[in-house]
Structure formats: C-alpha cells, structure tokens
Amino acid sequence: MLFLLNDVVFDLDEACPAPSHDVRRFESLSFDYVLEMGCELFAEDPLLHRTDPARARRLAWLIAHKAEGVNAALFAAPDAGCALELVEPRFCALPEPIIAQLHARAAHGRLNAAVADKAVWGRMAA
C-alpha cells in the first residue's frame, strides 16, 4: 500500500516498520491518540517526513492501520517548536491511480510540496 505523508510517498507493503511485539502494542492505540502523536511530531519538526523518514513511515503505517481507507495525510506546522494546536492535520483516501502517479513522480525526483499540494490538498489554490 502506498501512503502519501505531506510530500513523501511511502510503500507500506515493505517490511513492517515496527517489531512484531510493538505491533501488538499499537493495536490498543486509538486513532485520536495517533492523530495527537502525529501533531506532536510535526510540531517539533515540520519536515519530519524528510529529516526522519523511518519515524514518518511508522506514523504513516499507524494512520493507515487506524483509519481504514486513508492513504494520505498532511500535517501542516508553521514552525519548528510551534504549539501543538497550530498543526493542521488532514487526511484523505486517494484513488489508486493518483497515488501511483505521485509515487512515480517521487521516483523521478519530481514530487515536492507544491506538486503534492496541487494534486491532493489544494491549500495553495486560493
């Protein structure tokens, strides 16, 4: 399964990003908890998906497993170290051809925040 996190596409079908004993612990987490954790991570580092892709991939994996059908998430934080309440999370279920196209663009180095925003979130359209 492909998952878009901000402007990085992760392949979640690769080996599970967490040890099997941790996976069992994650089962008890609620989506609200995962959402808050994502906001905290991006409040600390708005470029987490770039600076710590392993951690970002684990977050993407958790979101995908807690929110059926969701394969894209955006955590927009204004600055590093900002208040948790300032992080704007968004989620959506992209059609498979769209996320496959974004994955192909990423493989050729042509996926960035502006491209992902235009294709998925439309935040810069106004």
Backbone as a chain_set.jsonl record, in Angstrom:
{"seq": "MLFLLNDVVFDLDEACPAPSHDVRRFESLSFDYVLEMGCELFAEDPLLHRTDPARARRLAWLIAHKAEGVNAALFAAPDAGCALELVEPRFCALPEPIIAQLHARAAHGRLNAAVADKAVWGRMAA", "coords": {"N": [[0.84, -1.176, 0.0], [0.575, 2.158, -0.89], [1.351, 5.27, 0.634], [0.803, 8.627, 1.119], [2.539, 11.025, 2.832], [2.537, 14.186, 3.738], [4.632, 15.384, 1.496], [5.872, 13.059, 0.687], [5.963, 9.809, -0.559], [5.319, 6.777, 0.834], [6.016, 3.292, 0.727], [4.102, 1.067, 2.156], [3.913, -1.635, 2.066], [6.29, -2.825, 2.206], [8.61, -4.371, 4.492], [7.278, -4.514, 7.778], [7.356, -1.552, 9.7], [7.841, -1.702, 12.392], [8.888, -3.719, 15.183], [7.445, -6.99, 15.754], [6.432, -7.367, 18.382], [5.953, -4.755, 19.135], [3.956, -4.061, 17.332], [1.715, -5.414, 18.306], [1.281, -3.915, 20.611], [0.544, -1.484, 19.49], [-1.99, -1.967, 18.56], [-3.859, -1.346, 20.511], [-3.963, 1.391, 20.519], [-5.817, 4.37, 19.934], [-7.312, 6.07, 17.106], [-7.456, 8.8, 17.585], [-5.383, 9.14, 19.426], [-3.166, 8.503, 17.824], [-3.39, 10.565, 15.959], [-2.926, 12.821, 17.619], [-0.302, 12.229, 18.372], [0.964, 12.4, 15.877], [0.594, 15.138, 15.352], [2.125, 16.206, 17.447], [4.693, 15.282, 16.728], [5.115, 16.625, 14.268], [4.873, 19.238, 15.14], [7.189, 19.53, 16.577], [9.072, 19.073, 14.535], [8.568, 20.25, 11.53], [9.401, 19.225, 9.097], [9.577, 16.509, 9.347], [8.969, 14.256, 7.746], [10.952, 14.365, 5.88], [13.368, 14.691, 7.33], [13.442, 12.587, 9.154], [12.724, 9.926, 7.922], [12.201, 7.239, 8.638], [10.821, 7.338, 11.074], [8.639, 8.872, 10.235], [7.521, 7.12, 8.391], [6.666, 5.07, 10.082], [4.658, 6.461, 11.438], [2.914, 6.932, 9.274], [2.221, 4.293, 8.721], [0.867, 3.614, 11.076], [-1.335, 5.388, 10.917], [-2.565, 4.459, 8.579], [-3.349, 1.942, 9.46], [-5.125, 2.526, 11.46], [-7.131, 4.093, 10.4], [-9.264, 3.136, 8.248], [-8.975, 2.872, 4.776], [-7.789, 5.36, 4.452], [-5.134, 6.896, 2.819], [-3.495, 9.012, 2.655], [-1.962, 11.741, 4.278], [-1.652, 14.93, 5.748], [0.319, 17.014, 7.623], [0.445, 20.087, 8.601], [2.575, 22.355, 9.816], [3.41, 25.507, 11.165], [5.944, 26.355, 12.119], [9.055, 25.046, 13.424], [8.942, 23.668, 16.636], [6.529, 24.773, 17.299], [3.313, 25.456, 18.854], [1.271, 22.71, 19.666], [-1.416, 22.942, 18.943], [-1.347, 24.478, 16.671], [-0.726, 22.914, 14.526], [-2.024, 21.665, 11.587], [-3.838, 18.966, 10.789], [-4.702, 16.827, 8.052], [-6.567, 14.392, 6.247], [-7.039, 11.888, 3.73], [-8.557, 9.673, 1.316], [-7.033, 8.631, -1.355], [-7.592, 7.944, -4.813], [-6.325, 4.964, -6.303], [-4.902, 5.276, -8.836], [-4.057, 7.97, -8.67], [-2.361, 8.124, -6.401], [-0.44, 6.335, -7.254], [0.589, 7.716, -9.439], [1.721, 9.916, -8.109], [3.672, 8.544, -6.674], [5.274, 7.623, -8.775], [6.174, 10.088, -9.751], [7.67, 10.883, -7.533], [9.659, 8.94, -7.581], [11.126, 9.797, -9.729], [12.14, 12.114, -8.794], [10.473, 14.331, -8.899], [8.516, 15.14, -7.16], [7.291, 17.395, -4.929], [6.473, 19.698, -2.259], [4.73, 21.635, -3.373], [3.711, 20.37, -5.677], [2.455, 18.092, -4.554], [0.6, 19.403, -2.957], [-0.996, 20.741, -4.865], [-2.029, 18.552, -6.293], [-3.418, 17.098, -4.36], [-4.228, 18.421, -1.848], [-4.873, 21.147, -2.26], [-4.345, 23.54, -0.893], [-2.86, 25.764, -1.605], [-4.244, 26.841, -3.639], [-5.932, 29.044, -3.457]], "CA": [[0.0, 0.0, 0.0], [1.284, 3.431, -0.929], [0.8, 6.251, 1.564], [1.39, 9.959, 0.983], [2.643, 11.802, 4.067], [2.956, 15.512, 3.28], [5.027, 15.26, 0.092], [6.671, 11.847, 0.537], [5.151, 8.609, -0.72], [5.926, 5.599, 1.454], [5.446, 1.989, 0.378], [3.872, 0.398, 3.437], [3.924, -3.084, 1.862], [7.617, -3.302, 2.57], [8.618, -4.942, 5.842], [6.632, -3.72, 8.815], [8.337, -0.633, 10.263], [7.997, -1.887, 13.834], [8.994, -5.122, 15.585], [6.129, -7.615, 15.946], [5.922, -7.135, 19.734], [5.426, -3.393, 19.166], [2.718, -4.047, 16.554], [0.634, -5.813, 19.221], [1.021, -2.767, 21.492], [-0.112, -0.448, 18.707], [-3.395, -2.319, 18.331], [-4.716, -0.719, 21.512], [-3.981, 2.841, 20.339], [-6.962, 4.907, 19.187], [-6.941, 6.992, 16.037], [-7.238, 10.118, 18.2], [-4.047, 9.139, 20.01], [-2.216, 8.552, 16.706], [-3.503, 11.931, 15.437], [-2.221, 13.712, 18.538], [1.116, 11.917, 18.273], [1.423, 12.992, 14.624], [0.672, 16.593, 15.549], [3.286, 16.473, 18.309], [5.916, 15.057, 15.954], [5.282, 17.694, 13.288], [5.082, 20.491, 15.868], [8.622, 19.544, 16.88], [9.849, 19.122, 13.296], [7.64, 20.295, 10.399], [9.955, 18.47, 7.975], [9.828, 15.152, 9.834], [8.896, 13.31, 6.636], [12.238, 14.451, 5.177], [14.517, 14.566, 8.234], [13.405, 11.289, 9.834], [11.758, 9.137, 7.155], [11.821, 5.999, 9.329], [9.779, 7.703, 12.041], [7.477, 9.299, 9.452], [6.925, 5.898, 7.814], [5.931, 4.401, 11.169], [3.435, 7.235, 11.636], [2.044, 6.629, 8.133], [1.744, 2.921, 8.928], [-0.145, 3.665, 12.141], [-2.53, 6.054, 10.394], [-3.205, 3.54, 7.632], [-3.954, 0.824, 10.192], [-6.167, 3.026, 12.368], [-8.186, 4.769, 9.632], [-9.46, 2.306, 7.058], [-9.138, 3.58, 3.514], [-6.954, 6.567, 4.378], [-3.792, 6.642, 2.283], [-2.77, 10.282, 2.55], [-2.067, 12.608, 5.452], [-0.889, 16.172, 5.715], [0.48, 17.686, 8.911], [0.995, 21.4, 8.276], [3.012, 23.084, 11.011], [4.001, 26.768, 10.712], [7.353, 26.491, 12.509], [9.582, 24.053, 14.351], [8.728, 24.02, 18.025], [5.273, 25.51, 17.463], [2.317, 24.846, 19.737], [0.57, 21.556, 19.094], [-2.699, 23.39, 18.402], [-1.137, 25.153, 15.395], [-0.538, 21.915, 13.476], [-3.276, 21.34, 10.898], [-3.811, 17.648, 10.143], [-5.728, 16.489, 7.059], [-6.485, 13.002, 5.802], [-7.941, 11.556, 2.629], [-8.408, 8.4, 0.612], [-6.755, 8.928, -2.759], [-7.748, 6.83, -5.752], [-5.052, 4.273, -6.56], [-4.106, 5.883, -9.922], [-3.466, 9.25, -8.24], [-1.2, 7.89, -5.526], [0.583, 5.685, -8.082], [1.217, 8.78, -10.212], [2.584, 10.655, -7.184], [4.809, 7.663, -6.378], [6.14, 7.668, -9.956], [6.829, 11.409, -9.75], [8.676, 10.868, -6.464], [10.769, 8.092, -8.03], [11.909, 10.581, -10.686], [12.572, 13.344, -8.136], [9.621, 15.443, -9.305], [7.439, 15.363, -6.199], [7.645, 18.328, -3.866], [5.298, 20.16, -1.512], [3.797, 22.346, -4.26], [3.064, 19.378, -6.538], [1.545, 17.309, -3.717], [-0.482, 20.286, -2.539], [-1.865, 20.972, -6.014], [-2.678, 17.306, -6.674], [-4.211, 16.473, -3.297], [-4.776, 19.233, -0.773], [-5.412, 22.39, -2.767], [-4.204, 24.617, 0.086], [-2.263, 26.944, -2.233], [-5.063, 27.21, -4.794], [-6.603, 30.33, -3.254]], "C": [[0.886, 1.24, 0.0], [0.569, 4.419, -0.019], [1.556, 7.557, 1.382], [1.362, 10.657, 2.334], [3.317, 13.12, 3.708], [3.361, 15.421, 1.816], [5.988, 14.099, -0.14], [5.716, 10.663, 0.429], [5.933, 7.429, -0.146], [5.234, 4.344, 0.943], [5.317, 1.207, 1.677], [3.808, -1.112, 3.297], [5.296, -3.675, 2.13], [7.548, -3.827, 3.995], [8.007, -3.976, 6.847], [7.677, -2.831, 9.49], [8.574, -0.802, 11.76], [8.143, -3.373, 14.136], [7.612, -5.692, 15.927], [5.578, -7.402, 17.357], [5.387, -5.706, 19.892], [4.101, -3.294, 18.415], [1.542, -4.417, 17.443], [0.293, -4.675, 20.183], [0.256, -1.68, 20.764], [-1.59, -0.719, 18.492], [-4.322, -1.61, 19.309], [-4.802, 0.805, 21.375], [-5.216, 3.259, 19.543], [-6.448, 5.805, 18.064], [-6.666, 8.386, 16.607], [-5.844, 10.226, 18.809], [-2.987, 9.257, 18.911], [-2.209, 9.948, 16.086], [-2.731, 12.909, 16.32], [-0.709, 13.49, 18.47], [1.699, 12.518, 16.986], [1.567, 14.499, 14.735], [1.867, 16.964, 16.41], [4.583, 16.341, 17.52], [6.162, 16.196, 14.97], [5.391, 19.066, 13.933], [6.565, 20.633, 16.218], [9.449, 19.769, 15.619], [8.9, 19.09, 12.1], [8.114, 19.528, 9.161], [10.286, 17.037, 8.365], [9.866, 14.13, 8.704], [10.177, 13.297, 5.81], [13.422, 14.149, 6.107], [14.579, 13.225, 8.953], [12.392, 10.382, 9.144], [11.344, 7.837, 7.836], [10.698, 6.275, 10.327], [8.494, 8.122, 11.317], [6.77, 8.096, 8.837], [6.138, 5.134, 8.869], [4.621, 5.133, 11.462], [2.443, 6.942, 10.51], [1.426, 5.25, 8.291], [0.651, 2.892, 9.997], [-1.445, 4.304, 11.643], [-3.289, 5.109, 9.47], [-3.909, 2.399, 8.348], [-5.071, 1.256, 11.134], [-7.338, 3.662, 11.63], [-8.337, 4.037, 8.295], [-9.711, 3.169, 5.82], [-8.276, 4.817, 3.36], [-5.57, 6.184, 3.855], [-3.011, 7.937, 2.039], [-3.025, 11.115, 3.796], [-1.174, 13.818, 5.25], [-0.871, 16.727, 7.133], [1.199, 19.003, 8.611], [1.29, 22.156, 9.564], [3.722, 24.358, 10.558], [5.496, 26.9, 11.0], [7.759, 25.326, 13.39], [9.371, 24.548, 15.778], [7.439, 24.791, 18.262], [4.349, 24.773, 18.433], [1.575, 23.752, 18.971], [-0.716, 21.98, 18.391], [-2.554, 24.073, 17.038], [-0.917, 24.191, 14.23], [-1.903, 21.548, 12.901], [-3.162, 19.972, 10.244], [-4.967, 17.504, 9.15], [-5.488, 15.052, 6.613], [-7.398, 12.807, 4.611], [-7.617, 10.168, 2.086], [-8.241, 8.733, -0.87], [-7.068, 7.716, -3.622], [-6.372, 6.243, -6.083], [-4.256, 4.897, -7.717], [-3.427, 7.199, -9.516], [-2.232, 9.009, -7.381], [-0.086, 7.178, -6.284], [1.326, 6.722, -8.923], [2.153, 9.612, -9.324], [3.832, 9.845, -6.842], [5.796, 7.679, -7.552], [6.876, 8.997, -10.04], [7.944, 11.452, -8.709], [9.898, 10.059, -6.896], [11.675, 8.822, -9.018], [12.346, 11.929, -10.11], [11.721, 14.555, -8.471], [8.424, 15.645, -8.38], [7.96, 16.286, -5.105], [6.352, 18.807, -3.213], [4.284, 20.842, -2.427], [3.034, 21.371, -5.155], [2.051, 18.561, -5.739], [0.35, 18.156, -3.294], [-1.489, 20.49, -3.672], [-2.659, 19.716, -6.36], [-3.678, 16.797, -5.636], [-4.938, 17.472, -2.411], [-5.377, 20.544, -1.212], [-5.295, 23.563, -1.821], [-3.685, 25.891, -0.558], [-3.123, 27.471, -3.372], [-5.693, 28.591, -4.657], [-5.693, 31.445, -3.48]], "O": [[1.823, 1.352, 0.79], [-0.657, 4.409, 0.089], [2.782, 7.599, 1.476], [0.295, 10.859, 2.914], [4.512, 13.163, 3.413], [2.481, 15.383, 0.956], [6.817, 14.143, -1.048], [4.782, 10.528, 1.22], [7.046, 7.126, -0.576], [4.018, 4.33, 0.75], [6.313, 0.741, 2.23], [3.665, -1.814, 4.298], [5.441, -4.89, 2.264], [6.501, -3.726, 4.635], [8.207, -2.764, 6.761], [8.767, -3.301, 9.817], [9.419, -0.116, 12.334], [7.584, -4.204, 13.421], [6.718, -4.954, 16.341], [4.365, -7.268, 17.518], [4.477, -5.468, 20.686], [3.219, -2.532, 18.811], [0.479, -3.803, 17.349], [-0.874, -4.496, 20.531], [-0.595, -1.019, 21.36], [-2.362, 0.213, 18.265], [-5.463, -1.304, 18.962], [-5.621, 1.441, 22.038], [-5.61, 2.582, 18.593], [-5.297, 6.242, 18.076], [-5.747, 9.072, 16.158], [-5.201, 11.271, 18.722], [-2.028, 10.016, 19.047], [-1.15, 10.462, 15.727], [-1.966, 13.732, 15.817], [0.068, 14.444, 18.507], [2.795, 13.078, 17.001], [2.55, 15.071, 14.264], [2.552, 17.945, 16.122], [5.47, 17.189, 17.629], [7.288, 16.68, 14.848], [5.953, 19.979, 13.328], [7.122, 21.729, 16.161], [10.403, 20.548, 15.621], [8.468, 18.012, 11.692], [7.313, 19.218, 8.279], [11.176, 16.42, 7.779], [10.71, 13.233, 8.708], [10.455, 12.32, 5.114], [14.357, 13.445, 5.726], [15.663, 12.774, 9.323], [11.33, 10.097, 9.698], [10.223, 7.374, 7.623], [9.733, 5.515, 10.404], [7.394, 7.767, 11.74], [5.541, 8.067, 8.774], [5.062, 4.608, 8.583], [3.594, 4.5, 11.705], [1.259, 6.727, 10.769], [0.239, 5.062, 8.024], [-0.368, 2.221, 9.834], [-2.533, 3.802, 11.926], [-4.509, 4.978, 9.569], [-4.955, 1.935, 7.894], [-5.878, 0.429, 11.559], [-8.433, 3.759, 12.184], [-7.609, 4.307, 7.339], [-10.549, 4.07, 5.828], [-8.055, 5.277, 2.239], [-4.923, 5.275, 4.374], [-2.012, 7.956, 1.32], [-4.145, 11.187, 4.301], [-0.094, 13.735, 4.665], [-1.917, 16.888, 7.762], [2.411, 19.024, 8.396], [0.384, 22.543, 10.301], [4.556, 24.302, 9.654], [6.23, 27.493, 10.21], [6.916, 24.692, 14.026], [9.601, 25.72, 16.077], [7.271, 25.401, 19.317], [4.584, 23.616, 18.78], [1.3, 23.88, 17.778], [-1.061, 21.425, 17.348], [-3.544, 24.229, 16.324], [-0.922, 24.61, 13.073], [-2.818, 21.17, 13.633], [-2.459, 19.827, 9.244], [-6.069, 18.0, 9.386], [-4.357, 14.566, 6.603], [-8.419, 13.484, 4.49], [-6.566, 9.588, 2.358], [-9.209, 9.075, -1.549], [-6.834, 6.582, -3.207], [-5.378, 6.967, -6.133], [-3.039, 5.039, -7.597], [-2.328, 7.493, -9.985], [-1.184, 9.615, -7.603], [1.091, 7.392, -5.993], [2.54, 6.627, -9.104], [3.253, 9.969, -9.746], [4.925, 10.401, -6.733], [7.008, 7.741, -7.347], [8.064, 9.034, -10.362], [9.024, 11.985, -8.964], [11.034, 10.442, -6.614], [12.859, 8.502, -9.13], [12.857, 12.783, -10.834], [12.184, 15.689, -8.346], [7.429, 16.253, -8.775], [8.951, 15.984, -4.441], [5.264, 18.365, -3.581], [3.082, 20.637, -2.261], [1.832, 21.536, -5.364], [0.922, 18.359, -6.187], [-0.783, 17.674, -3.276], [-2.698, 20.417, -3.452], [-3.842, 19.808, -6.688], [-4.664, 16.145, -5.983], [-6.154, 17.373, -2.244], [-6.323, 21.017, -0.582], [-6.077, 24.508, -1.929], [-4.025, 26.989, -0.116], [-2.758, 28.46, -4.009], [-5.959, 29.242, -5.668], [-6.092, 32.603, -3.352]]}, "num_chains": 1, "name": "protein.A"}
